Amino acid sequence: MGDLAAPFMTVCGGFAICGVRIVKKIATSFLLVAALTTSALASTTDTFSSSGISGYATGGRAGWFIDDGRLAHTYTSNMGTVEMVRHADIPHAEADLTLSSGRSNAGLTVLWKDHSNHLWAKLEISPGNPGGLMTIGRERGGNGTSLLAVSRGGLKAGETYHVTLAVEDGVARFTVIGASVPFSHTISYRLSGQDLAAFGSGDYAGVRAKYLFDEDDGGSRWDNLTV
């Protein structure tokens, strides 16, 4: 039972009261997982054919813009994460992601509650990972964790990949398929109870990037974003 049993032993003096509290916690976790169980597909695709990006919410710094029909973000040498999201009925996002010809740290986010609480996945090519890596990470209470699931190698700078991040039955899956090079891989991560409590009710999804002097030069581009 873990922390669910603690109230029964230390806080409450009677089984009936504590039993109710335990059942409520279990029920709450069950409802959150149930809310993430769906076989439906996201249905709205943005081709960024115009310069307007109204209807989106942003997290972190401003600086999103449309570059020749693709979504982009201005570069900063200071560390910062940014998101651009819109309301999503289900935790599902996908896009065609073209990596920078230099450094990249770009991907997607779902279950976006706010800038400090969301699930995300990325592709990274950097001096420390020249062969690339794909990971699932999270922001929880403003604390980032980037290696909840990881696969290294096989990515190439400047190439385009179709990326999908979705949560079903409480499991996040990040799938990357090469659109211009041979590549196909999926990694997965089961959300914890703490994850669900922090951002399980997040109902926005979209794109995410991290900018840092040695990780991203602002050259990555997103297209055909489906949420």
C-alpha positions as MATLAB code, in Angstrom:
seq = 'MGDLAAPFMTVCGGFAICGVRIVKKIATSFLLVAALTTSALASTTDTFSSSGISGYATGGRAGWFIDDGRLAHTYTSNMGTVEMVRHADIPHAEADLTLSSGRSNAGLTVLWKDHSNHLWAKLEISPGNPGGLMTIGRERGGNGTSLLAVSRGGLKAGETYHVTLAVEDGVARFTVIGASVPFSHTISYRLSGQDLAAFGSGDYAGVRAKYLFDEDDGGSRWDNLTV';
ca = [
       0.000    0.000    0.000;
       2.957    2.390    0.478;
       1.913    5.907    1.404;
      -1.774    4.959    1.205;
      -1.376    2.941    4.375;
       0.317    5.707    6.337;
      -2.874    7.595    7.283;
      -4.382    4.377    8.663;
      -1.416    3.782   10.939;
      -0.422    7.261   12.078;
      -3.174    9.817   11.566;
      -6.491    8.108   12.068;
      -7.594    6.239   15.091;
     -10.450    4.284   13.546;
     -10.550    1.845   10.650;
     -13.760    3.242    9.182;
     -12.425    6.787    8.816;
      -9.037    5.699    7.497;
     -10.561    3.108    5.238;
     -12.640    5.834    3.602;
      -9.535    7.952    3.057;
      -7.672    5.033    1.493;
     -10.593    4.198   -0.777;
     -10.877    7.838   -1.831;
      -7.197    7.963   -2.799;
      -7.481    4.743   -4.770;
     -10.646    5.973   -6.452;
      -9.020    9.280   -7.374;
      -6.050    7.516   -8.979;
      -8.407    5.169  -10.815;
     -10.422    8.060  -12.237;
      -7.281    9.834  -13.437;
      -6.043    6.707  -15.187;
      -9.500    6.113  -16.663;
      -9.493    9.637  -18.038;
      -6.269    8.817  -19.880;
      -7.745    5.675  -21.465;
      -8.856    6.280  -25.009;
      -8.494    4.819  -28.468;
      -9.679    7.976  -30.216;
      -7.346    9.986  -32.403;
      -6.683   13.693  -32.271;
      -8.479   15.463  -35.064;
      -7.276   19.025  -35.671;
      -4.198   19.624  -37.824;
      -2.423   22.959  -38.170;
      -0.290   23.323  -41.306;
       0.876   26.798  -40.257;
      -0.077   28.097  -43.696;
      -0.629   31.576  -42.287;
       1.470   33.700  -39.970;
      -1.153   33.716  -37.226;
      -0.806   31.458  -34.207;
      -3.787   32.698  -32.248;
      -5.692   30.105  -30.267;
      -2.536   28.775  -28.688;
      -1.258   29.231  -25.148;
       2.450   29.587  -24.482;
       4.636   28.452  -21.622;
       8.039   29.866  -20.814;
       9.375   32.628  -23.028;
       7.638   34.199  -25.992;
       9.240   34.001  -29.406;
       7.170   31.549  -31.464;
       6.716   32.487  -35.133;
       5.903   31.000  -38.519;
       8.832   30.501  -40.873;
       7.903   29.575  -44.450;
       4.858   27.583  -43.345;
       6.503   25.905  -40.382;
       6.497   26.680  -36.669;
       9.750   28.016  -35.232;
      11.138   29.657  -32.125;
      13.839   32.271  -31.749;
      17.166   31.136  -30.320;
      18.478   32.142  -26.914;
      21.819   31.132  -25.449;
      20.360   31.114  -21.934;
      18.711   27.938  -20.704;
      14.968   27.949  -21.058;
      12.114   25.640  -22.004;
       9.171   26.828  -24.079;
       5.846   25.329  -25.109;
       3.073   26.291  -27.489;
      -0.148   24.387  -26.855;
      -3.863   24.387  -27.465;
      -6.810   22.592  -25.902;
      -6.860   18.853  -26.554;
      -9.733   16.484  -25.847;
      -7.307   13.583  -25.484;
      -3.582   13.420  -24.572;
      -2.270   13.049  -28.118;
       0.017   15.219  -30.253;
       1.925   14.546  -33.440;
       3.868   16.569  -35.981;
       6.487   16.509  -38.696;
       9.629   17.688  -36.923;
      12.640   18.801  -38.947;
      15.737   18.913  -36.802;
      18.203   21.751  -36.979;
      21.283   21.303  -39.129;
      23.226   21.967  -35.919;
      21.983   21.358  -32.371;
      18.404   20.287  -31.613;
      16.286   19.788  -28.519;
      12.706   19.765  -29.774;
       9.557   17.699  -29.415;
       5.994   17.555  -28.150;
       3.979   17.904  -24.957;
       0.674   16.425  -23.766;
      -1.183   16.610  -20.465;
      -0.007   20.219  -20.354;
      -1.488   21.795  -17.234;
       0.917   24.728  -17.080;
       4.560   25.546  -17.728;
       5.576   23.791  -14.501;
       3.443   20.658  -14.902;
       3.282   18.603  -18.091;
       4.537   15.510  -19.861;
       6.851   15.879  -22.856;
       9.087   14.032  -25.284;
      12.008   15.237  -27.361;
      14.596   14.549  -30.016;
      18.054   15.830  -29.163;
      21.266   16.153  -31.129;
      24.024   17.879  -29.184;
      27.780   17.670  -28.558;
      27.070   15.190  -25.784;
      24.756   13.135  -28.001;
      26.017   13.499  -31.583;
      24.131   10.374  -32.690;
      20.928   11.725  -31.212;
      18.539   10.487  -28.577;
      14.798   10.355  -28.014;
      13.417   10.661  -24.517;
      10.225   11.048  -22.509;
      10.368   13.573  -19.671;
       8.184   15.643  -17.399;
       7.874   18.919  -15.562;
       6.384   18.314  -12.135;
       6.068   21.170   -9.712;
       8.654   23.060  -11.739;
      11.241   20.265  -11.509;
      12.273   18.691  -14.788;
      13.188   15.045  -15.363;
      14.324   14.193  -18.874;
      15.189   10.480  -18.947;
      12.017    8.657  -17.900;
      12.505    6.595  -21.052;
      15.351    6.933  -23.516;
      16.736    5.504  -26.745;
      20.087    6.625  -28.147;
      21.429    6.794  -31.673;
      20.075    6.708  -35.191;
      19.079   10.359  -35.587;
      20.571   12.764  -38.116;
      20.757   16.536  -37.997;
      18.677   18.374  -40.565;
      16.350   15.442  -41.255;
      12.571   15.260  -40.817;
      10.825   12.842  -38.473;
       7.151   12.193  -37.793;
       6.798   12.282  -34.016;
       3.818   11.171  -31.920;
       3.338   11.425  -28.164;
       0.199    9.868  -26.700;
      -1.032    8.562  -23.356;
      -3.361    5.587  -23.155;
      -4.198    3.440  -20.123;
      -1.769    5.531  -18.095;
       1.173    4.723  -20.391;
       2.940    7.367  -22.475;
       4.354    6.272  -25.828;
       6.675    8.339  -27.974;
       7.004    7.119  -31.558;
       9.485    8.518  -34.051;
       9.387    7.572  -37.736;
      11.848    8.929  -40.266;
      10.145   10.912  -42.989;
      13.348   11.554  -44.941;
      15.639    8.818  -43.537;
      15.073    5.204  -42.406;
      14.185    5.263  -38.720;
      11.365    3.859  -36.604;
      11.291    3.468  -32.843;
       8.926    3.717  -29.864;
       9.710    4.226  -26.194;
       7.209    4.148  -23.333;
       6.761    5.266  -19.744;
       4.017    4.454  -17.222;
       2.852    7.544  -15.362;
       3.175    7.413  -11.586;
       0.552    8.454   -9.075;
       2.540   11.635   -8.458;
       2.539   12.374  -12.181;
      -1.210   11.924  -12.373;
      -1.800   14.143   -9.360;
       0.413   16.891  -10.811;
      -0.683   16.991  -14.449;
      -3.094   14.114  -15.103;
      -5.890   16.647  -15.580;
      -3.866   18.740  -18.042;
      -5.941   19.195  -21.184;
      -3.570   21.042  -23.521;
      -1.109   19.592  -26.019;
       1.350   20.878  -28.571;
       5.072   21.432  -29.055;
       7.994   21.964  -26.715;
      11.671   22.914  -27.006;
      14.630   23.590  -24.776;
      17.135   26.292  -25.643;
      20.677   26.293  -24.334;
      24.046   27.282  -25.752;
      25.091   23.650  -26.337;
      21.729   21.990  -27.019;
      19.623   23.970  -29.489;
      20.425   26.644  -32.043;
      16.820   27.488  -32.901;
      16.866   25.738  -36.252;
      14.244   23.032  -35.597;
      10.872   23.366  -37.323;
       7.420   21.792  -36.753;
       4.747   21.238  -39.381;
       1.384   19.494  -39.619;
       0.797   19.645  -35.871;
      -2.137   17.433  -34.971;
      -3.765   17.838  -31.555;
];
